[in-house]
Amino acid sequence: MNVGIDARKYFDFGIGTYIRNLSSFFDRQNEDRFTYFASPDNAGLISRTHTGKTIVNRSGKYSLGELISLSFQANRAGISLFHAPHYTLPFGLSMRRVVTIHDVIHLRFPAYFSPVQRAYARVMIGHACTAADAVIVDSDFAGKELLRCMPCPPEKIHVIPLGVSEDFAPAQDNASADEFRRKHNTGKRFLLYVGSLKPHKNVSALIRSVSALGDRTDVRIVCVGERLEENSALHALCKSEGIGDRVQSLGWLSEPDLIAAYRAATALVMPSLYEGFGFPVLEAMACGTPVITSNAASLPEVMGDAGILIDPSGEGELAGAIQSVLEDPSLRDSLREKGLRRAKLFTWARCAEETLNLYRSLA
């Protein structure tokens, strides 16, 4: 096969992680060829990093141009199978087509998006379900959600869980965690949140829950990802709840710093209302960090019984879970051991092997 992969989101947060790890695994096998369609900014790095051919595509993400120019380039390059790692599958591809649809949040939570964003997502997801020979989803939940929202033939859907890098692992000593705490002045105990601050992430529940604990704890919240000060509603909530001085926002971190954050945290708290998979839960478990997350969407599927599941609709249950983790060392030790065992079930090697097997079954 000559497999074409749209790699223009190579450095995007979740989808970029997906592309980079699949590509790294594909480098290790020589039975098939791979062609990466890259943005001008990333083409040089992708060419140096991966063994396949790199073709520059100058179209903007989510543009009309990408839907036409990518298919034009792929058709000319002799591609036998094209994989779109996001729901934006180009029009007019003459070869076998695989698309990964990570979630259908635009369709399930339309109030969070503009009319143009909703319409674009509906049209493109519908096109992907119709035109693709196979649709990859990250979880059983994501597959069911897709079927609920779109007339997609069930036989097209293939559940291939994501993985976690082997770099996400417990520290051999406390040096990196201690250094992270000193560098960012987090204090000895903090709750970690990783991700965007979109409404469905439900970060407001975490803020209110810590506030509700009052004088029972002085634990801090450390947010990694989208900056809290750029979200006026959450920034105001921290102040009105009286914990503005106990919430830190670090922005997006490099992978080594993110790993250090997981290792230093007392627990990861992810009270999200909706996830197609939930990378932070898996990454935290792999680092030996206790996890508190929602009993909603795909999160129970990823975490199993390795963490504490809470109802995200109210703060009382979340506050109680946080207090239990903070006060009970034996509970933290138990969650740590369960999480490490659970994380071993999710590897990028398995994800890539199953993806490659799907390619071969089609081509």
Secondary structure as UniProt FT lines:
FT   STRAND          2..6
FT   TURN            8..11
FT   HELIX           14..26
FT   TURN            27..28
FT   STRAND          33..38
FT   HELIX           40..49
FT   STRAND          53..56
FT   TURN            61..62
FT   HELIX           64..76
FT   TURN            77..78
FT   STRAND          81..84
FT   STRAND          96..100
FT   HELIX           105..108
FT   HELIX           110..112
FT   HELIX           115..131
FT   STRAND          134..137
FT   HELIX           140..149
FT   HELIX           154..156
FT   STRAND          157..159
FT   TURN            166..167
FT   HELIX           175..184
FT   STRAND          190..195
FT   HELIX           199..201
FT   HELIX           203..213
FT   HELIX           214..216
FT   STRAND          220..225
FT   HELIX           228..230
FT   HELIX           232..240
FT   TURN            241..242
FT   HELIX           244..246
FT   STRAND          247..249
FT   HELIX           255..264
FT   STRAND          267..270
FT   HELIX           279..286
FT   TURN            287..288
FT   STRAND          291..294
FT   TURN            297..298
FT   HELIX           299..303
FT   TURN            304..305
FT   STRAND          308..310
FT   TURN            312..313
FT   HELIX           315..327
FT   HELIX           329..343
FT   TURN            344..345
FT   HELIX           348..362
//
